[in-house]
Amino acid sequence: MQVEAAGTKTKRGNRHMFNLYSVFRLLVRILDALLSLDEKVGRILEHQKNVQQSPVSEKWLEGADLKQLYNLSDSTIYRLAKRSVLNPVMVGKRKYFKESEVQQYARVLLKRVRD
């Protein structure tokens, strides 16, 4: 039987501490990966829900189309998207807007002007 002074560790004890630390680091990396995966799955499910809700036959307009057809400025389009009045869909670096949402917004504006 081997006797040790207080506060010292055996080689075996150090090995266990090293193994526990390695396991802890591994668990942290696994949790980070799972959280990242959870975020990605959430984005995919949200996108899938948006795709299922919008009919394929719906017409989509680019920001340039909005500017030309409705005489809107870039800042107005940005502001409407930021306030979620219009909900653009990003495809690459371009934003596309549902024509039905734009027409609905135009009807609301006309109604306000007439009243």
C-alpha positions as CSV (number, residue, x, y, z in Angstrom):
1,M,0.0,0.0,0.0
2,Q,1.4,3.4,-1.0
3,V,0.9,6.4,1.2
4,E,0.9,9.9,-0.3
5,A,1.3,13.4,1.2
6,A,-1.8,15.6,1.4
7,G,-2.6,17.5,-1.8
8,T,-0.6,15.3,-4.2
9,K,-2.1,13.1,-6.8
10,T,-1.1,9.8,-8.1
11,K,-0.5,9.2,-11.8
12,R,-3.7,7.4,-12.0
13,G,-5.6,10.4,-10.4
14,N,-4.1,12.8,-12.9
15,R,-5.1,10.5,-15.7
16,H,-8.7,10.5,-14.5
17,M,-8.7,14.3,-14.2
18,F,-7.4,14.6,-17.7
19,N,-10.0,12.2,-19.0
20,L,-12.8,14.0,-17.2
21,Y,-11.6,17.3,-18.7
22,S,-11.4,15.8,-22.1
23,V,-14.9,14.4,-21.8
24,F,-16.2,17.7,-20.6
25,R,-14.6,19.5,-23.6
26,L,-16.1,16.9,-25.9
27,L,-19.5,17.3,-24.4
28,V,-19.3,21.1,-24.8
29,R,-18.4,20.7,-28.5
30,I,-21.3,18.2,-29.0
31,L,-23.7,20.6,-27.3
32,D,-22.5,23.5,-29.6
33,A,-23.0,21.3,-32.6
34,L,-26.5,20.3,-31.5
35,L,-27.5,23.9,-30.9
36,S,-26.2,24.9,-34.3
37,L,-28.0,22.0,-35.9
38,D,-31.2,22.9,-34.0
39,E,-31.0,26.5,-35.5
40,K,-30.5,25.1,-39.0
41,V,-33.4,22.7,-38.7
42,G,-35.6,25.6,-37.4
43,R,-34.7,27.7,-40.4
44,I,-35.4,24.9,-42.8
45,L,-38.8,24.2,-41.2
46,E,-39.7,27.9,-41.3
47,H,-38.7,28.0,-45.0
48,Q,-40.7,24.8,-45.7
49,K,-43.7,26.3,-44.0
50,N,-43.5,29.5,-46.0
51,V,-43.1,27.5,-49.3
52,Q,-46.1,25.4,-48.4
53,Q,-48.3,28.4,-47.6
54,S,-47.6,30.2,-50.8
55,P,-49.1,28.9,-54.0
56,V,-46.7,28.3,-56.9
57,S,-48.8,30.3,-59.3
58,E,-48.4,33.5,-57.2
59,K,-46.5,36.2,-59.0
60,W,-43.4,37.7,-57.3
61,L,-41.9,41.1,-57.9
62,E,-38.4,42.4,-57.4
63,G,-37.6,45.6,-55.7
64,A,-37.0,47.2,-59.1
65,D,-40.4,46.1,-60.2
66,L,-42.0,47.8,-57.2
67,K,-40.1,51.0,-57.9
68,Q,-41.3,51.1,-61.5
69,L,-44.9,49.9,-61.1
70,Y,-45.8,51.7,-57.9
71,N,-43.3,54.6,-58.0
72,L,-41.7,53.7,-54.7
73,S,-38.3,54.7,-53.6
74,D,-35.6,52.3,-52.2
75,S,-36.0,53.7,-48.7
76,T,-39.8,53.2,-48.8
77,I,-39.4,49.6,-49.9
78,Y,-36.8,49.0,-47.2
79,R,-39.0,50.6,-44.6
80,L,-42.1,48.5,-45.6
81,A,-40.0,45.4,-45.4
82,K,-38.5,46.3,-42.0
83,R,-42.0,47.0,-40.6
84,S,-43.2,43.7,-42.0
85,V,-45.9,45.4,-44.1
86,L,-44.3,43.6,-47.0
87,N,-42.6,40.3,-46.3
88,P,-39.8,39.8,-48.8
89,V,-38.2,36.4,-49.6
90,M,-34.5,36.5,-50.2
91,V,-33.2,34.5,-53.2
92,G,-29.5,35.0,-53.3
93,K,-29.0,38.7,-52.7
94,R,-32.3,39.8,-54.2
95,K,-35.6,40.4,-52.4
96,Y,-38.8,39.3,-53.9
97,F,-42.3,40.5,-52.8
98,K,-45.6,38.8,-53.3
99,E,-47.7,40.8,-55.8
100,S,-50.8,40.1,-53.7
101,E,-49.3,41.7,-50.6
102,V,-48.2,44.7,-52.6
103,Q,-51.7,45.1,-54.1
104,Q,-53.2,44.8,-50.7
105,Y,-50.9,47.5,-49.3
106,A,-51.8,49.7,-52.3
107,R,-55.5,49.2,-51.6
108,V,-55.1,50.2,-47.9
109,L,-53.2,53.3,-49.0
110,L,-55.9,54.3,-51.4
111,K,-58.6,53.7,-48.8
112,R,-56.7,56.0,-46.4
113,V,-56.4,58.7,-49.1
114,R,-60.1,58.5,-49.9
115,D,-61.2,58.7,-46.3
